[in-house]
């Protein structure tokens, strides 16, 4: 991972989701990469340097993964809704 990458939390419906962002404020087009089961956002870190000159990547940790919130017993999740709300909370339009 590059040391200049931003690592922060964004709050969605009372839960704090962790994400890594490679070039905030750069004006580059943003690509949001969602990871698979049992991974986290940094799973994409080896790929990012190949395209970092042209894109700003957002690599969120899904609910119950990485540094994002754990599930409560019996709690249902909607990963698509979480991802859409992370994008909205970060103000990403394209």
C-alpha positions in Angstrom: 0.0 0.0 0.0 1.1 3.5 -0.8 1.7 5.7 2.2 -0.3 8.6 0.7 -3.5 6.6 0.5 -6.3 7.9 2.7 -7.8 5.5 5.2 -10.9 6.7 7.0 -14.4 5.8 8.1 -17.7 6.9 6.6 -20.9 6.7 8.6 -23.9 5.0 7.1 -27.1 4.5 9.1 -25.2 4.6 12.4 -22.5 2.2 11.3 -18.9 3.2 10.5 -17.5 1.7 7.3 -13.8 1.7 6.8 -12.4 2.6 3.3 -9.1 3.3 1.6 -8.9 5.9 -1.1 -6.0 6.4 -3.4 -6.2 10.0 -4.7 -9.0 12.1 -3.1 -9.3 15.5 -4.5 -7.2 14.7 -7.6 -10.0 15.2 -10.1 -9.3 11.7 -11.5 -12.3 9.5 -12.4 -13.2 7.4 -9.4 -13.5 3.6 -9.4 -15.1 1.9 -6.5 -14.0 -1.7 -6.1 -16.1 -4.1 -4.0 -14.3 -7.2 -2.6 -15.6 -10.7 -2.3 -16.5 -12.9 0.6 -13.8 -13.2 3.4 -11.7 -10.4 1.9 -11.5 -6.6 2.6 -11.0 -3.5 0.5 -7.2 -3.8 0.5 -7.6 -7.1 -1.4 -7.4 -4.8 -4.5 -4.1 -3.1 -3.4 -1.9 -5.1 -5.8 -4.0 -4.0 -8.8 -4.3 -0.3 -8.0 -0.7 0.8 -8.8 -1.2 -0.4 -12.4 -4.0 2.2 -12.9 -3.3 4.8 -10.3 -1.9 7.4 -12.7 -5.4 7.6 -14.3 -7.9 6.8 -11.5 -8.8 7.5 -7.9 -9.8 4.2 -6.3 -12.1 3.7 -3.4 -11.7 0.4 -1.6 -14.4 -0.1 1.1 -14.5 -2.9 3.6 -18.0 -4.4 3.5 -20.0 -4.9 6.6 -18.5 -7.7 8.8 -15.2 -7.5 6.9 -11.9 -5.8 7.6 -12.4 -2.8 9.9 -16.1 -2.3 9.1 -18.8 -3.1 11.7 -19.6 -6.6 12.8 -23.1 -8.1 12.5 -25.3 -8.5 15.5 -26.9 -12.0 15.9 -29.9 -12.3 13.5 -29.1 -9.1 11.7 -29.7 -9.1 8.0 -27.4 -7.3 5.5 -27.9 -5.7 2.2 -24.3 -5.3 0.7 -25.6 -3.5 -2.4 -27.4 -0.9 -0.3 -24.4 -0.4 1.9 -22.1 0.1 -1.1 -24.6 2.5 -2.7 -24.8 4.5 0.5 -21.0 4.6 0.9 -20.8 6.0 -2.6 -23.5 8.6 -1.8 -21.9 9.6 1.5 -18.6 10.2 -0.2 -20.3 12.4 -2.7 -19.2 10.3 -5.7 -21.3 11.2 -8.7 -19.8 9.3 -11.6 
